[in-house]
Amino acid sequence: MLSVLIATMGLAMLPEPAVAPARRRVAATRRARRQTRLERPELEVEPVFITAPPLEVSPPVLNDVVVALGKIPGPEISPEMRAMLDAAMQAGDEGGVDTLVKYARAGDPGSRDLVLRRATEWKEARARARNERVQQASAFQLWSGRVEAGGFVSTGNSDVTGLTGVADLTREGLRWRHRVMAQADFQRTGGITSRERYALGYQPNYKINDRGYIYGNGQYESDRFLGYYSRYSGSIGAGYSVIRRNGLTLDIEVGPAFRQTDFTDRTMQGSLAARGSVELNWTLFSGLVATQSASGYWERYNSTIRSVSAIEAKLLGPLSARLSYTLQYESEPPVGRVTTDTTSRASLVYAF
């Protein structure tokens, strides 16, 4: 740059004709400098490969940290409620347990969930134990029922008093329910039989679910004072538990049937029929139960309706006192017979 400056000053001092060539030389020198490039050869570097084992990182080791927190007391079942629950569970009283759960929810909201959980666990344990017992039981085990013995007063075709006996047995299985019923009314006055009725029935039920079932029903009856020596009935159909809660149950059944009757006028009659039944059990209060059982056969020649209304009061242990009223209606009885018979009974009942 200094040389260019000196040259420029020198040119300025030269006479005008000599200045032009000098300026052209200076410009040419500048252009040559701009066009000159310094080219450096590219450095070639060979690739380097490094082989090393994978890096192993040890898992972090945390020392045990113990934090002591103050215990906060949670909800507990009161001693009184626990004692009542234990007593009801030991007695196997599911209705009592449900009642305690109901009032625990209203009276002690803090422990209601604990009471409900304890009751639920107890019921589930009972159900498991019962299922195991039923699976291992023989056909002669697990029967429960009632035996009734007493007297009766009859009006209608025979106005007499006498003795009566009833047996009603039930076996509950996991899928099957079996029921056997037998009844006998007998009266002799002065060596002459004035009342004689026998009935025997068997009903198997196949449980579809907790409420629905399929039933079969076979029945034999003999009541010559009502107008027939023998009557055989067979039916199959469907049943449903309309109401099933503590203290109240209502079952209904309906299906086709066939009946064959040997009347006292020496005629025999057999025909298809429709059968329906209703059975109600209502616990009015502890120790007092009202029942209503009604069944009917509707057929072409002779239809039958039978109703049994009863009230039963617990006396002592398995013993109860029972009052019942039976009404039986025959739409076409033999000549000389009335259509309706009624029977009032008072008896002692032994339940097992």
C-alpha positions in Angstrom: 0.0 0.0 0.0 2.9 2.4 0.7 4.4 1.7 -2.7 1.0 2.4 -4.3 0.8 5.7 -2.4 4.3 6.8 -3.4 3.6 5.8 -7.0 0.4 7.8 -7.0 2.1 10.8 -5.6 4.9 10.4 -8.2 2.4 10.3 -10.9 0.7 13.4 -9.6 4.0 15.2 -9.9 4.7 14.0 -13.5 3.6 16.0 -16.4 0.1 15.2 -17.8 1.3 13.1 -20.9 3.3 10.7 -18.7 0.5 10.3 -16.1 -1.8 8.2 -18.2 0.6 5.3 -18.9 1.6 5.2 -15.3 -2.1 5.0 -14.1 -2.7 2.2 -16.5 0.2 0.2 -15.0 -1.1 0.8 -11.5 -4.6 -0.4 -12.5 -3.2 -3.5 -14.2 -1.2 -4.2 -11.1 -4.3 -4.0 -8.9 -6.2 -6.4 -11.3 -3.4 -8.9 -11.2 -3.4 -8.9 -7.5 -7.2 -9.4 -7.3 -7.0 -12.4 -9.7 -4.2 -14.0 -7.8 -5.5 -16.7 -5.4 -3.6 -18.8 -2.9 -4.6 -22.4 -3.5 -3.7 -24.8 -0.7 -3.8 -28.5 -1.3 -6.5 -30.4 0.7 -5.3 -32.4 3.5 -6.3 -36.1 3.2 -6.9 -37.8 6.6 -7.5 -41.5 6.8 -10.5 -42.6 8.9 -9.7 -43.9 12.3 -11.9 -46.7 13.9 -11.9 -47.2 17.6 -13.1 -50.5 19.0 -14.1 -50.5 22.7 -16.3 -52.6 24.9 -19.8 -51.2 25.7 -19.9 -48.9 28.6 -21.4 -50.5 31.7 -23.1 -48.3 34.1 -23.8 -49.8 37.5 -27.4 -49.3 38.8 -27.8 -46.7 41.4 -27.8 -48.0 44.9 -30.2 -46.3 47.2 -29.7 -46.5 50.9 -32.8 -47.5 52.9 -34.6 -44.5 54.0 -36.9 -44.9 57.0 -39.4 -42.2 57.6 -41.4 -42.3 60.8 -44.9 -40.8 60.5 -47.4 -40.3 63.2 -50.2 -42.8 62.9 -53.6 -41.3 62.1 -56.4 -43.4 63.5 -58.9 -44.4 60.9 -62.6 -45.3 61.3 -63.4 -48.3 63.4 -66.5 -50.3 64.2 -67.8 -49.5 67.6 -67.6 -52.2 70.2 -71.4 -52.4 70.5 -71.9 -52.8 66.8 -69.1 -55.4 66.5 -70.7 -57.4 69.4 -74.1 -57.4 67.7 -72.6 -58.3 64.3 -70.7 -61.2 65.9 -73.9 -62.5 67.6 -75.9 -62.4 64.4 -73.2 -64.1 62.4 -72.7 -66.8 65.0 -76.5 -67.5 64.9 -76.4 -67.6 61.1 -79.0 -64.8 60.9 -78.6 -63.1 57.5 -81.7 -61.0 58.1 -80.3 -59.7 61.3 -76.9 -58.9 59.7 -78.7 -57.0 56.9 -80.7 -55.0 59.5 -77.5 -54.1 61.4 -75.9 -52.9 58.1 -78.9 -50.8 57.3 -78.9 -49.0 60.7 -75.1 -48.7 60.8 -75.3 -46.6 57.6 -77.8 -44.2 59.2 -76.4 -44.2 62.8 -72.6 -44.4 62.2 -71.7 -43.0 58.8 -68.0 -43.2 59.7 -67.9 -47.0 60.0 -70.7 -48.0 57.6 -68.3 -49.1 54.9 -66.5 -51.3 57.4 -69.7 -52.9 58.6 -70.9 -53.5 55.0 -67.5 -55.0 54.1 -67.5 -57.3 57.1 -71.1 -58.4 56.4 -70.3 -59.0 52.7 -67.2 -61.1 53.5 -69.2 -63.2 56.0 -71.9 -63.9 53.4 -69.4 -64.8 50.7 -67.7 -67.2 53.1 -71.0 -68.8 54.0 -71.9 -69.1 50.3 -68.6 -70.8 49.5 -68.9 -73.2 52.5 -72.5 -74.0 51.5 -71.6 -74.7 47.9 -68.9 -77.1 49.0 -71.2 -78.8 51.3 -73.9 -79.2 48.7 -71.5 -80.6 46.1 -70.3 -83.3 48.6 -73.7 -84.2 50.0 -75.6 -87.3 49.0 -79.2 -87.5 47.7 -80.5 -88.2 51.3 -78.8 -85.2 52.8 -79.7 -81.4 52.9 -83.4 -81.9 53.3 -85.3 -79.4 55.3 -89.0 -78.9 55.8 -91.9 -79.1 58.2 -94.2 -81.7 59.7 -97.7 -80.6 60.7 -100.2 -82.5 62.9 -103.6 -81.3 64.2 -107.3 -81.3 63.9 -109.8 -79.8 61.4 -113.4 -78.7 61.0 -114.9 -79.3 57.6 -118.0 -77.8 56.0 -119.6 -78.5 52.6 -119.9 -82.1 51.5 -119.0 -83.3 54.9 -119.6 -81.4 58.2 -117.2 -83.2 60.6 -114.2 -82.8 62.8 -111.1 -84.9 62.6 -107.3 -85.2 62.4 -104.9 -84.0 59.8 -101.3 -84.5 59.0 -99.0 -82.6 56.5 -95.4 -83.1 55.5 -93.5 -80.6 53.3 -89.9 -81.4 52.5 -87.4 -79.4 50.3 -83.9 -80.0 49.2 -82.0 -77.1 47.8 -79.1 -77.8 45.5 -76.9 -75.6 43.4 -79.0 -76.0 40.3 -81.9 -78.3 41.4 -84.6 -77.8 44.0 -86.7 -80.8 45.0 -90.0 -80.6 46.9 -92.1 -83.5 48.2 -95.5 -82.8 49.7 -97.9 -85.2 51.5 -101.3 -84.6 53.2 -103.9 -86.7 54.9 -107.3 -85.9 56.4 -109.2 -88.7 58.0 -112.4 -88.9 60.1 -114.4 -91.8 61.4 -117.6 -91.4 63.4 -119.5 -94.4 64.8 -117.4 -96.8 62.7 -118.2 -95.0 59.5 -115.6 -92.9 57.6 -117.0 -89.5 57.0 -113.9 -87.7 55.7 -111.0 -89.1 53.8 -108.6 -87.1 51.6 -105.0 -88.0 50.6 -102.6 -86.0 48.4 -99.0 -86.6 47.4 -96.9 -84.4 45.1 -93.4 -84.1 43.8 -92.0 -81.0 42.2 -88.4 -80.7 40.8 -87.2 -77.2 39.8 -84.2 -76.4 37.6 -82.8 -73.0 38.5 -81.9 -70.8 35.5 -80.8 -67.9 37.7 -81.5 -66.4 41.1 -85.1 -65.8 40.2 -86.2 -67.9 37.2 -86.6 -71.7 37.1 -88.2 -74.5 35.1 -90.5 -76.7 37.1 -92.1 -80.1 36.7 -95.0 -81.2 38.9 -96.6 -84.5 39.5 -99.6 -85.0 41.9 -101.9 -87.7 43.1 -105.2 -86.9 45.0 -108.0 -89.0 46.4 -111.1 -87.4 47.9 -114.3 -89.5 47.4 -116.3 -87.0 49.5 -115.4 -84.3 47.0 -116.4 -86.6 44.1 -113.4 -88.6 42.8 -111.6 -91.7 43.8 -108.3 -90.7 42.2 -106.9 -87.9 40.2 -103.4 -87.8 38.6 -101.9 -84.5 37.4 -98.8 -83.8 35.5 -97.4 -80.4 34.5 -94.3 -78.6 33.3 -93.7 -74.9 32.9 -91.7 -71.9 34.0 -91.6 -70.2 37.4 -90.3 -66.8 38.5 -89.6 -65.2 41.9 -91.3 -61.8 41.5 -90.3 -60.7 45.0 -87.4 -62.1 47.0 -86.2 -60.0 49.9 -86.0 -60.4 53.6 -89.4 -61.2 55.1 -91.3 -61.3 51.8 -91.3 -63.7 48.8 -93.7 -64.2 46.0 -93.3 -67.0 43.4 -95.5 -67.5 40.4 -95.7 -70.6 38.0 -97.5 -71.2 34.8 -97.5 -74.0 32.2 -99.5 -76.8 30.4 -100.7 -79.8 32.2 -102.6 -83.1 31.8 -105.1 -84.5 34.3 -106.9 -87.8 34.5 -109.8 -88.2 37.0 -111.7 -91.3 38.2 -115.0 -89.9 39.5 -117.2 -91.6 42.0 -120.0 -91.9 39.4 -117.7 -94.4 37.6 -116.8 -92.1 34.8 -113.2 -91.4 33.9 -112.0 -88.2 32.4 -108.7 -87.1 31.0 -107.8 -83.9 29.2 -105.2 -81.2 28.6 -105.2 -78.2 31.0 -103.4 -75.1 31.9 -101.9 -74.8 35.3 -100.9 -71.7 37.3 -99.9 -71.2 40.9 -99.0 -68.3 43.3 -97.1 -68.7 46.6 -96.6 -65.9 49.1 -94.7 -65.9 52.3 -94.8 -62.7 54.4 -93.1 -62.2 57.8 -95.4 -59.7 59.5 -92.9 -59.4 62.4 -90.5 -61.6 64.2 -92.1 -64.9 65.0 -95.3 -64.3 63.0 -95.6 -65.4 59.3 -98.6 -65.2 56.9 -98.7 -67.5 53.9 -100.9 -67.8 50.9 -100.7 -70.7 48.4 -103.1 -71.0 45.5 -103.1 -73.2 42.4 -105.6 -73.8 39.6 -106.2 -76.2 36.7 -108.3 -74.9 33.8 -109.6 -77.6 31.5 -112.5 -78.3 29.1 -114.5 -80.5 31.4 -113.8 -79.7 35.0 -111.6 -76.8 36.4 -110.2 -76.8 39.9 -109.0 -74.0 42.1 -107.4 -74.6 45.5 -106.4 -72.0 48.0 -104.7 -72.3 51.4 -104.4 -69.2 53.6 -102.5 -69.6 56.9 -100.9 -67.7 59.7 -98.1 -69.3 61.8 -96.7 -68.1 65.2 -93.5 -69.3 66.6 -93.8 -71.0 70.0 -90.6 -72.5 71.2 -87.5 -73.5 69.3 -88.7 -75.4 66.2 -92.3 -75.6 67.3 -95.0 -73.3 65.9 -98.7 -73.0 66.0 -100.6 -72.8 62.7 -104.1 -71.8 61.7 -105.1 -72.4 58.1 -108.2 -72.1 55.9 -108.4 -74.3 52.7 -110.9 -73.7 49.9 -111.3 -76.0 47.0 -113.6 -75.4 44.0 -114.6 -77.9 41.3 -116.5 -76.3 38.4 -118.3 -79.6 37.3 -118.5 -82.0 40.3 -120.5 -85.3 40.0 -124.2 -85.1 40.5 -125.1 -84.7 44.1 -121.9 -82.9 45.1 -121.5 -79.2 45.7 -118.8 -77.1 44.0 -117.0 -75.8 47.0 -115.4 -77.4 50.0 -113.7 -75.5 52.9 -111.5 -76.9 55.7 -110.2 -75.0 58.7 -107.2 -76.5 60.6 -105.4 -75.8 63.8 -102.2 -77.7 64.2 -98.7 -77.8 65.6 -95.7 -77.5 63.2 -92.2 -78.9 63.7 -89.7 -77.3 61.4 -86.2 -78.7 60.7 
